[in-house]
């Protein structure tokens, strides 16, 4: 049994070691192929070297600083050699054609990085709306049959924070580099050409209502000029219903809008009439009985003043029957209430029913 366990354990260890070797091989191959990863490794080594550098006793501070500068220059030279030799051949991703403006000779591109770069450099995001200035004939030749092309990059090393900043993107056309720009490139002859703009005027009732054009930051003003397109308008005013609608601005527009007041819910007004108040005095027998005015939080006291109305009174005392009655308080009232005592029950003679009891009772009557 022990032998079998040992064999299984050795097989398991060998499998783990093989996986680790394969992983290391793949990692090394990736680093050899990808020049960005290669540069990153060189930078990391340089960081360690710079941190471990210490001034020698026989060395002056000026010599030590020059030594540091030399190591930095060596790093920059290494990066430049890798950039010149390997960056030209290594594709960093795919440039997908989205649209082409033949009038201005501008192509819109969407750039997607390769998986190995995205995995290592997770901060790199997909780049939408990059523009390529390209002549119609060249665009047709390159992109008519093949909409997706490899893109390449030019890098700039930043020694302050040890980072590689992407300087330029480009597509290859043989030995020629076609550089991709971030912003839309408009030819000089079309730069001064104005886009069709139309005026928008909204007449309001009430006139001091607020107008908002949702698509732009600019505040609305009377006769505002905007490029042709569809705009969402919002009109607000305190005490009125908000109105929101869309306008297709393909000509000069004059529009009048009347805001509507929301219907108020009818709330009947409670008219507080002057109600007469009268005093209530109740004398009880026994004198210390408890008096309660039912369905009212106010405690009874002698000569209490209450609004005109009908009241239910409760008079209570231990050993007496409780009395409940109503009073129509339409004048000052003095009332006398007498409570009735409970009758005491006669004690039952224990000997009453039995024969022995009858004899005892007879004897009691005789001996009196």
C-alpha positions as CSV (number, residue, x, y, z in Angstrom):
1,X,0.0,0.0,0.0
2,X,2.8,2.4,1.0
3,X,4.6,1.6,-2.3
4,X,1.5,2.6,-4.4
5,X,1.1,5.9,-2.5
6,X,4.8,6.7,-3.1
7,X,4.5,6.0,-6.8
8,X,1.4,8.2,-7.1
9,X,3.1,11.0,-5.2
10,X,6.2,10.9,-7.4
11,X,4.0,10.9,-10.6
12,X,2.1,13.9,-9.2
13,X,5.4,15.8,-8.4
14,X,6.8,15.1,-11.9
15,X,3.6,16.4,-13.5
16,X,3.8,19.7,-11.5
17,X,7.5,20.2,-12.5
18,X,6.6,19.6,-16.2
19,X,3.8,22.2,-16.0
20,X,6.2,24.7,-14.4
21,X,8.8,24.1,-17.1
22,X,6.2,24.6,-19.8
23,X,5.0,27.8,-18.2
24,X,8.5,29.2,-17.9
25,X,9.2,28.2,-21.6
26,X,6.1,30.0,-22.8
27,X,6.9,33.0,-20.6
28,X,10.4,33.2,-22.0
29,X,9.2,32.8,-25.6
30,X,6.7,35.6,-25.1
31,X,9.3,37.9,-23.6
32,X,11.7,37.2,-26.5
33,X,9.0,37.8,-29.1
34,X,7.3,40.9,-27.4
35,X,9.8,43.8,-27.4
36,X,7.7,45.8,-24.9
37,X,8.1,43.0,-22.3
38,X,11.8,42.7,-23.1
39,X,12.2,46.5,-22.4
40,X,10.1,46.1,-19.2
41,X,12.5,43.4,-17.9
42,X,15.5,45.6,-18.7
43,X,13.9,48.5,-16.9
44,X,13.2,46.3,-13.8
45,X,16.8,45.1,-13.8
46,X,18.0,48.7,-14.1
47,X,15.8,49.7,-11.1
48,X,17.4,47.0,-9.0
49,X,20.9,48.0,-10.1
50,X,20.2,51.7,-9.3
51,X,18.8,50.8,-5.8
52,X,21.8,48.5,-5.1
53,X,24.4,51.1,-6.2
54,X,26.4,52.5,-3.2
55,X,29.1,55.1,-3.1
56,X,32.6,53.8,-2.6
57,X,34.9,55.3,0.1
58,X,37.5,56.3,-2.5
59,X,34.9,57.7,-4.8
60,X,33.9,61.4,-4.9
61,X,30.2,62.4,-5.0
62,X,30.7,63.9,-8.5
63,X,32.1,60.6,-9.8
64,X,29.2,58.6,-8.2
65,X,26.7,60.9,-10.0
66,X,28.5,60.5,-13.3
67,X,28.4,56.7,-12.8
68,X,24.6,56.9,-12.3
69,X,24.2,59.0,-15.4
70,X,26.3,56.5,-17.4
71,X,24.1,53.6,-16.3
72,X,20.9,55.6,-17.3
73,X,22.4,56.4,-20.7
74,X,23.3,52.7,-21.2
75,X,19.6,51.8,-20.5
76,X,18.4,54.4,-23.0
77,X,20.8,53.0,-25.7
78,X,19.5,49.5,-25.1
79,X,15.9,50.6,-25.4
80,X,16.7,52.4,-28.7
81,X,18.4,49.4,-30.2
82,X,15.4,47.1,-29.3
83,X,13.1,49.8,-30.7
84,X,15.0,50.0,-34.0
85,X,15.5,46.3,-34.5
86,X,12.4,44.6,-33.1
87,X,9.5,47.2,-33.0
88,X,9.3,47.3,-36.8
89,X,8.6,43.6,-37.1
90,X,6.3,43.1,-34.1
91,X,2.5,43.7,-34.6
92,X,0.9,45.2,-31.4
93,X,-2.7,44.7,-32.6
94,X,-5.3,45.1,-35.3
95,X,-6.5,48.3,-36.9
96,X,-10.1,47.9,-38.0
97,X,-11.6,50.3,-40.6
98,X,-14.9,51.8,-39.3
99,X,-15.6,54.6,-41.9
100,X,-13.9,56.5,-44.7
101,X,-14.6,60.2,-45.6
102,X,-13.7,60.4,-49.3
103,X,-14.2,64.2,-49.5
104,X,-11.6,65.0,-46.7
105,X,-9.5,61.8,-47.4
106,X,-9.8,60.7,-43.7
107,X,-10.3,57.2,-42.4
108,X,-11.8,56.3,-39.0
109,X,-10.1,53.4,-37.3
110,X,-10.6,51.2,-34.2
111,X,-7.5,49.8,-32.6
112,X,-7.4,46.5,-30.6
113,X,-4.2,45.3,-28.8
114,X,-3.0,41.7,-28.9
115,X,-4.0,39.5,-26.0
116,X,-0.4,39.0,-24.7
117,X,0.1,42.8,-24.4
118,X,-3.4,43.4,-22.9
119,X,-2.6,40.6,-20.3
120,X,0.7,42.2,-19.3
121,X,-0.1,45.9,-19.7
122,X,-3.7,45.8,-18.3
123,X,-3.9,49.6,-18.3
124,X,-4.0,49.7,-22.1
125,X,-7.6,50.2,-23.3
126,X,-9.2,49.7,-26.7
127,X,-8.8,52.9,-28.8
128,X,-11.8,54.1,-30.7
129,X,-12.0,56.9,-33.3
130,X,-8.4,57.2,-34.4
131,X,-8.0,58.9,-37.7
132,X,-5.7,58.1,-40.7
133,X,-5.0,60.7,-43.4
134,X,-4.9,58.6,-46.6
135,X,-5.5,59.4,-50.3
136,X,-8.5,57.7,-52.0
137,X,-6.5,55.5,-54.3
138,X,-4.2,54.3,-51.4
139,X,-7.2,53.7,-49.1
140,X,-9.0,51.7,-51.8
141,X,-5.9,49.6,-52.5
142,X,-5.2,48.8,-48.9
143,X,-8.7,48.5,-47.4
144,X,-11.1,47.5,-50.1
145,X,-10.5,43.8,-49.9
146,X,-8.9,43.7,-46.4
147,X,-10.6,45.9,-43.7
148,X,-8.3,44.8,-40.9
149,X,-4.5,45.5,-40.8
150,X,-1.7,45.1,-38.3
151,X,-0.6,48.3,-36.5
152,X,2.8,49.1,-35.1
153,X,4.0,51.5,-32.4
154,X,6.8,54.0,-31.7
155,X,7.8,54.2,-28.0
156,X,9.2,57.0,-25.9
157,X,11.1,56.1,-22.6
158,X,10.3,58.3,-19.6
159,X,13.3,58.1,-17.2
160,X,11.5,60.0,-14.4
161,X,8.9,57.3,-13.7
162,X,10.5,54.4,-15.6
163,X,7.6,54.1,-18.0
164,X,7.2,53.3,-21.7
165,X,4.9,55.9,-23.3
166,X,3.4,55.1,-26.7
167,X,4.3,58.0,-28.9
168,X,2.8,57.0,-32.3
169,X,0.7,54.4,-34.1
170,X,1.3,53.5,-37.7
171,X,0.3,51.0,-40.5
172,X,2.8,49.6,-43.0
173,X,2.4,50.1,-46.7
174,X,5.6,48.2,-47.8
175,X,8.5,50.3,-46.4
176,X,6.2,53.3,-46.0
177,X,4.8,54.2,-42.6
178,X,1.2,55.6,-42.5
179,X,0.8,57.4,-39.2
180,X,-2.5,57.3,-37.3
181,X,-3.6,60.4,-35.5
182,X,-5.8,60.9,-32.4
183,X,-7.8,63.8,-33.8
184,X,-9.7,64.1,-37.0
185,X,-7.5,65.4,-39.8
186,X,-9.2,67.9,-42.1
187,X,-7.4,69.2,-45.2
188,X,-6.4,72.9,-45.3
189,X,-8.7,73.7,-48.2
190,X,-11.8,72.4,-46.2
191,X,-10.8,73.9,-42.9
192,X,-12.6,77.2,-43.4
193,X,-15.7,75.6,-44.8
194,X,-18.5,76.2,-42.3
195,X,-20.9,73.4,-41.3
196,X,-24.6,74.3,-41.9
197,X,-26.0,76.0,-38.8
198,X,-29.6,77.0,-38.0
199,X,-31.2,79.3,-35.4
200,X,-33.5,78.0,-32.7
201,X,-36.0,80.4,-31.0
202,X,-38.5,79.2,-28.3
203,X,-41.3,81.5,-27.1
204,X,-42.4,80.6,-23.6
205,X,-45.4,81.2,-21.5
206,X,-44.5,82.0,-18.7
207,X,-41.5,83.9,-20.2
208,X,-39.2,83.3,-17.3
209,X,-39.1,79.5,-17.6
210,X,-35.8,77.7,-18.0
211,X,-34.7,76.1,-21.3
212,X,-32.1,73.4,-21.5
213,X,-30.5,71.8,-24.6
214,X,-29.5,68.3,-23.4
215,X,-26.8,67.6,-26.0
216,X,-24.7,70.7,-25.4
217,X,-23.1,72.5,-22.5
218,X,-23.8,76.0,-23.9
219,X,-26.8,77.8,-22.4
220,X,-29.8,78.5,-24.5
221,X,-30.3,82.1,-25.7
222,X,-32.8,83.5,-28.1
223,X,-31.9,82.7,-31.8
224,X,-29.0,80.3,-30.7
225,X,-27.2,78.9,-33.8
226,X,-26.6,75.1,-33.7
227,X,-25.3,72.6,-36.3
228,X,-27.9,70.6,-38.1
229,X,-29.1,67.6,-36.1
230,X,-31.7,66.3,-33.6
231,X,-31.7,68.0,-30.2
232,X,-33.6,67.2,-27.0
233,X,-35.1,70.2,-25.3
234,X,-36.2,70.4,-21.6
235,X,-38.3,73.3,-20.2
236,X,-38.8,73.7,-16.4
237,X,-40.5,76.2,-14.1
238,X,-41.6,75.9,-10.4
239,X,-45.3,75.3,-10.1
240,X,-45.6,74.1,-13.7
241,X,-45.4,70.7,-15.4
242,X,-41.9,70.0,-17.0
243,X,-41.9,69.6,-20.8
244,X,-39.3,67.5,-22.7
245,X,-39.3,67.0,-26.5
246,X,-37.1,66.5,-29.5
247,X,-36.4,69.0,-32.4
248,X,-35.0,68.1,-35.8
249,X,-32.9,71.2,-36.6
250,X,-32.8,71.1,-40.4
251,X,-34.0,74.8,-40.8
252,X,-34.5,77.9,-38.7
253,X,-37.1,77.1,-36.1
254,X,-39.5,79.4,-34.2
255,X,-41.6,77.5,-31.6
256,X,-44.0,78.7,-29.0
257,X,-44.7,76.6,-25.9
258,X,-47.2,77.1,-23.1
259,X,-46.5,75.4,-19.8
260,X,-49.4,73.9,-17.9
261,X,-50.0,74.2,-14.2
262,X,-50.7,70.9,-12.5
263,X,-54.3,70.5,-11.1
264,X,-54.4,70.9,-7.4
265,X,-56.1,68.3,-5.3
266,X,-59.3,69.6,-3.7
267,X,-58.8,69.9,0.1
268,X,-62.0,71.0,1.9
269,X,-61.2,73.9,4.2
270,X,-62.1,73.2,7.8
271,X,-63.8,76.4,9.2
272,X,-63.1,76.7,12.8
273,X,-66.3,78.1,14.3
274,X,-66.3,79.5,17.8
275,X,-67.7,76.8,20.1
276,X,-69.3,77.7,23.4
277,X,-67.7,76.1,26.5
278,X,-69.6,75.1,29.6
279,X,-68.6,73.9,33.1
280,X,-69.3,70.4,34.4
281,X,-69.5,69.6,38.2
282,X,-70.4,66.1,39.5
283,X,-71.0,65.4,43.2
284,X,-70.8,61.8,44.2
285,X,-71.8,59.7,47.1
286,X,-69.4,58.3,48.3
287,X,-67.5,61.6,47.8
288,X,-64.2,59.9,46.8
289,X,-65.5,58.0,43.8
290,X,-63.6,58.2,40.5
291,X,-65.1,60.2,37.6
292,X,-64.0,59.5,34.0
293,X,-65.0,61.4,30.8
294,X,-65.0,58.6,28.2
295,X,-63.3,58.9,24.8
296,X,-61.4,62.0,26.0
297,X,-57.8,62.3,27.3
298,X,-58.5,65.2,29.7
299,X,-58.9,64.2,33.3
300,X,-62.1,65.3,35.2
301,X,-61.8,68.0,37.8
302,X,-64.4,70.0,39.6
303,X,-66.0,72.7,37.3
304,X,-64.1,71.4,34.2
305,X,-64.8,73.5,31.1
306,X,-65.7,71.5,28.0
307,X,-66.9,72.5,24.5
308,X,-70.7,72.1,23.9
309,X,-71.6,68.5,23.1
310,X,-72.7,65.1,24.3
311,X,-70.3,63.3,26.7
312,X,-70.3,59.9,28.3
313,X,-69.5,59.9,32.0
314,X,-68.3,56.9,34.1
315,X,-68.4,57.0,37.9
316,X,-66.6,54.1,39.7
317,X,-65.8,53.0,43.3
318,X,-64.7,49.8,44.7
319,X,-67.5,48.0,46.5
320,X,-70.1,50.0,44.6
321,X,-71.9,49.5,41.3
322,X,-70.3,51.4,38.4
323,X,-72.6,54.0,36.8
324,X,-72.4,55.1,33.1
325,X,-74.6,57.9,31.8
326,X,-74.6,60.6,29.1
327,X,-74.8,64.4,29.5
328,X,-75.8,66.9,26.9
329,X,-73.5,69.8,27.8
330,X,-75.4,72.8,26.4
331,X,-75.2,74.8,29.7
332,X,-73.3,74.8,33.0
333,X,-74.3,71.5,34.7
334,X,-74.2,70.4,38.4
335,X,-75.1,66.8,38.9
336,X,-75.4,64.6,42.0
337,X,-74.8,60.9,41.6
338,X,-75.3,58.2,44.3
339,X,-73.7,54.9,43.9
340,X,-75.4,51.7,45.1
341,X,-73.4,49.3,47.4
342,X,-73.2,45.7,46.4
343,X,-75.3,43.4,48.7
344,X,-73.3,41.1,50.9
345,X,-74.0,37.4,50.3
346,X,-75.1,35.4,53.3
347,X,-72.7,32.8,54.3
348,X,-74.0,29.3,53.6
349,X,-74.2,27.1,56.7
350,X,-72.0,24.0,56.1
351,X,-74.3,21.9,58.1
352,X,-77.4,22.9,56.3
353,X,-77.9,19.9,53.9
354,X,-76.6,17.0,55.9
355,X,-78.6,15.1,58.5
356,X,-76.0,15.7,61.1
357,X,-76.2,19.4,60.3
358,X,-80.0,19.4,60.9
359,X,-79.5,17.8,64.3
360,X,-76.8,20.4,65.2
361,X,-79.1,23.2,64.1
362,X,-82.0,21.8,66.1
363,X,-79.8,21.6,69.2
364,X,-78.7,25.2,68.7
365,X,-82.3,26.4,68.5
366,X,-83.3,24.5,71.7
367,X,-80.4,25.6,73.7
368,X,-80.8,29.3,73.0
